[in-house]
Amino acid sequence: MKTTTLIAAVSMLLPVVQAAVPAHFSDRAKEILADSVPVQPAEYPLNIVYFLGNDNEPVADYERRLSEIMHFVQQFYAKEMTRNGFPNRSFGMQMLENGNVKFHLVRGKRSHREYAYGTGHNACLEEIREYAAAHANSICSEHILVIMPTFHDAEYNDLQPGGVPFYGLGRNCFALDYAHFDLRHLGQNTHEGRLLTKWLGGLAHELGHGLNLPHNEGTVTDMAAMGTPLMGAGNYTLGMKPTYLTPNSARLLDCCQVFAPAGDKTEFYAPCPRPEVQQAALQYTGKELVLTVRCNNTTYVNALVQAPPYAVNQDYEAVAFCATPEGEADAAGFRTHRIAMPLSELTARQNTGKGEQGIDVLFAQPNGLRYRWRTTYDSATLKPGDEIPLSKPESMWQGY
């Protein structure tokens, strides 16, 4: 399996692509994309599907509009990955000769109403699998972004889009299209501008889930300097206010299949030995919680601190921290990772000093498999020097 050092060395030898903004893009898109950074070619591009029912049609000019939007989102990820120490890395896209993104136009067997928010994703994904089977080599990775036109009925329309799936689901994610989904509205304090922030930010956020990212909040210091994390509430700020990727997210993307540079033949997500935790300890110094974990089969160790409940979509404010490796791995691959979590860097919700708090320890393997181990502590009883009991690491499970 790959190692971070090997990837870094290989990446430095690869060419980066500084693609010119296509001539047919709108003037506003050319202005926004003028400061684009080079992006390394990808071995396994993201698949982007434009999905229709058997009774509706694509929204007008979708190829240009969505190509501009996807270039913008790719650039957001590339710039944030570069800032986080992974230069010129972003998700790859299949491209057409004219500079447009390649959208796989898939028409379903059912009416568009049967692919509604909530359960419509099941039939949609099944029919995309059938499309892939009938079109050899069309689907180039295990990650799929599905875009569907908004419903038009008494509740939804181009000025109030909705009705279709809009969420992350494993390595798949869903977003929508509507007539005003266009970069020309970016940053404008108009109805169309606010709509664009919501749905463009939403696309980038749900895509993050489809790229293996959990919800996570930034530290107090980082949010004061950089704004709102994309995988926190950044789906409501991207394009309107400062928005960023946390180091936690960047590390997970470094192990994501569609971020792998050309030539990286890693068998992403193939079964491999689970991380073993040889030792783990959590101490309170009076100013910070310090977690040390000695484990193997792991590239990165991250941690998320949050207050209960721990249910899905109750974790937007989970504050993210990253471990620092200490020393070299031993002959069996075990290495110690240290995570310092200053209480002053926790947001108000996680720093109440009252009752239970949870720490999710996230293990990222070189081929993109991820594990989570949850432990808890009582913030109301912490005293300097305390060694806090931890739950058994056997509670780890794959994926998050």
N, C-alpha and C positions, 0 to 999 in steps of 0.2 A: 504494500500500500504506500501511497505517497506520504511524504513528510512535508511540513511547512518549509523547511530549509531547501529541500529539493525544488518545490514549486517556485519559491522565490528566485532560485538560481535559473530555472528554466524560463521563468517569466521575463527575466532581464534579457534573454537572448531572442525573445519573440518580437516581431514587428508590432507596432501599434498603429491603428488605423485612425487617421484624422480625416474623416470623410467630409467632403464639402456639403453644405446644406443644399439639397436639390433645388434647381432653378424654379420648379413649379410650386414650391412651398409658398405660403402666404408671406407677405412682407413682415407681418407681426412675428411669424415663426422664425423667419430669417434673423430678425432682431434679437429674439429670445435665445436662439441657438448659436448666435455669433461667437460666444465665448466657450463653445464646446471643447471638451478635452478629448485627447485620443483614447480609444478603447481597444483593448487587446482582442483579436479574433477569438471566438469561442469554439471549443470542440463540440459542444452539445447545445445548440441554440434553444431558446424558449420557443415553444409552439404557441402561436396565437390564432385562435379559431373565432371566426365571425359566424355565429349560429343563428339560424332562422327556423321558424315553424314552416309548415307546408303552405301557409296562407299569408305570409308577410314578406316584405322585401327589405333590403338594406336601407339604412338612412342615407339620404342623398350625400354624395361626396365623401363617403366614409373612408375611402382608401387614403385620400390626402389628409383629411382631418385627423384620423387615428394614427397615421404614420407620423405626423407632427407631434402628436401627444406621446406616442411611444418613444420617439427620439428624446423628448423632454424628460420622460421618466427614466430612460436609460442613462441620460446625462446626470440626473440627480443622483442615481446610485453610483455612477462612475466618480463623480466629484466627492461624494461622501466616502466611498471606499478609499480614494486617494488620500483624503484628509486623515483617515484612520490607519494609514500605513500600508494599503494594498493598491499601489498606483495603477491607474488605467484599467481597473477591473470593473466589469458590469455584466449583466446578463446579456448573452448574445441573442441576436434576432436573425431570422431568415430574411434576406433582402431581395428586392427586384432590381433590375438593371437601372430603372429610372430613379432609384433612391427611396422608393416607397417600401414599407415593411410588407412582407408576404403574409397575407391573411388567408387562412384556410377557410373558404366559404363552404359551410356544411349546412345543408337543408335537412331538417328533421322529418320524421314520418308523421308527426302529429301537428295539430294546430298550435299556434304560438301560445295560446292560453294554457296549454297543457305542460308548458315549461315554466311554470310560475315560481315565484320565490317560495322557499320552504321545501318543496319536494321535487321541483322540476329538474334539479340537477341530476337526479338518478337516470332518467331517460336520456337527458342530454349527453351525459358522459358515455352511456352505453352506445349511443349512435355515433359519437366521435370515435369510439373504439372500432366500430364497424367501418367507418370511413378510413381509419388508419390501416385496417386489414386489407381494404380494397385498393389502397394507394400506397404501394411499397415505398418505404423510405421517406414518406411525407412527414411523419412525426419523428423528430430528431432527438428527443430527450423525454424524460419522465415528467416534465413540468409543463402544464397547459394553462394558458390564460384564455378564458372563454368570454366573449363579448356578445351581448344580445341587445337588439333594439328595445327601447322602452315600450311598455304598453301604451295604448291610446284608448281611454275609456272615460267613464265619469270621474275616476280618481286620478289617473295618470295621463300626462301628455308631455310635449317637448318643453314646457315651462315648469312642469312638476313631474320629473321622470320617476319611473319605478315599475314595480310589478314583477321583475325578473330576478333570478338569483343574483345576489351581490354579497359574496363572502368567500373566505378561503376554506378549502376542504382538502386536507392532506397536501399533495403536490399539485392540486388543481385549484384554480381560483376563478371567480366570476365578477364581471363588471358589466356596465351597460353603455349604450350609445343613444344619443338624441340629437336633434337638429342643431342645437347650440353648443354641442360638445366640441369646442374649437379654441385653439390657443389665442385667437384674437381677443378673447374676453379675459385673458389671464391678468389678475391683479386689479381688475376694475371693480369699483364699488357700485356695481349695478346688479340687478337681479341675475342677469346672465353670468356676471363675474363671480358672484357668490355661489351660484350653482356650479360653476366650473371648479371652484376651489373644493366644494363638497365632493363632486364626482371624480375629478382628477385626483385629489388627495385620497379619495376612497379607492380608486383603481390602484394607485401606488401602494397603499396600505394593504389591501387584499392580495395584491401581487406579492408583497412581503411574506404574507402567510403561505402563499403557494411556493415561496422560495425557502421555506423551512423556518421562518421567523416567528417567535412568540410575541405577544404584547410585552412591552417593557417601557418603563419611564426612565428619564435621565436623572443624574445626580443634581442636587441643588446648584452646584457650581456650573455644570455643563448647561443646564437649562437657562441660567442667567446669561451665559455667554452666547448660546447658539439657538435658543428658542425651544421648540417642541419636538420631541422625537417622533419620527414617522410612525413607529409602531406603538406609540402611546396615543395621543390625540392628534397626531399630525395629519390624519385624514381630513381634519377641519381647518388646517393652516397652510398646507402646501400650495405655493403659488401666491399666497396673500401675506403670510408672515414667515419669519425664519423657521425652518424645519430641518431636522438633521437625523442621521443614523447614529445610534449609540455604538461604542466599541463592541458591546455585546453582539449587536446585530451584524456588524462587519465581520467579526470572527466566524459567525455561523455561515455567512455568505461565502467566505473563503473556502468552505467545505461543501458548497452547493454545486450540483452538477452543471447548471447552466452558466456558472461563473468560471468554470474550468477553462484555462487558455488552450488554444489549438495545440495539439500534440499530447495533451494530458489524457492518457488512456485508462485512468482509474476506473475500476468497476464500482461506480457509485451505487450505494444502497444495497450492495450484495451482502449476504450474511457474513459476519465476521465475529470474533470473540467479543463479548460484552466487556466493558470496563470492569476491572476488579478494584475495589477500594481496600487497600491494605491497612491504612490508618486514616483516621479523621478526628479532628478536634476543633471545638469552637470555644474561644475565650473572649471575655469582656475586659478591656483594659481600663475602662472608665470613660474613654472617648470613642472607642471603636470596637466593633466585633471583628475578630480575626479568625477566619476559617482556614485550616490547613488540611489538605487532602492528598494522600499518597495513593496514586492509582496508575494503571497501565492502559494500553489500548485507547489513548485519548490524545487529541491534538490540542484542544482548548477546554478549559474549565471556567464556566461563568457562574454567576449567582444572581438570583432575583429575590429581593426582600419585599414582602407585602403583608398587609393585614388581611385577616379572613373577611369575607368568604373567599375560597380559592376556586370557585366555579368558573367555567368558561365565560369569557367576557366580563369577569369581575376582577381582571388582573391588569387593566390598563395602567395602573399606577405602581406596578411592581418595579422597584428601583433596581437598575442593572449595575453589576460590578463584574470585573474581569480578574482572573487569577494571574499572578506572576509566577512562572516556573522557577524552581530553586534547584540549582545543581544539574547534573546530568542524569539521564535514566540509567538504572542499573542493568545487569545482564538480562533480567526478566522483563525489562521495559517499564519498571515502576519509577515514578518521579513525583516529587512533592510539588504541589501547587498551593500558593498562599493568596488568600483574598482578604484584603483589609476593607472594612465597611464602616467608615466614620459615621456616627449617629448624626453629625451635623450635615451630612450629605443626603440623609433621608428626607423625603418630603413630609409635610405635616401629618399626612394620614399614616405614614409608617413610623413616625417619631413621637407618638403620643405618650409613651411611657406607661401605657395601660394595657395589660393583658397580652394575649398570645400574638406572636408574629411568626410568619412562615419564611423560611429560606429554601428556595428551590435551587439546588446545585445542578447545573446543566453541563453534560459531558458531550463534546462533539468529537466524533471519530474522523479519521482522515478521509474516509469515503462517504461522509455526509450522514451516516447514521447518528442519531442523537438519543440521549438518555436523560431522564430527569430523576433526581432524588430529593424528596421533600423532607425537611426536618423543621421543627418549631422550637421556640423559646418563649419564656414569659418575660416581657419587657418590664413589667412592674416590679419584679424581684431581682433585677440585675444589680450586682455589686462588683466593684473593680476587683479583678483577679479571679472572678468566677470562671470555672470550667463548666460549660453548659452541656448536659447530656444530649446525645444525638440519636435519632432513630437509626435503625439498622439500614445499611446501604442496600440490602437485598430488596428494599422497597422500590428500587429503580425500575422504570419501565421505558420502553422504546417509544420515541416519537413525542412531539409536542408542537 
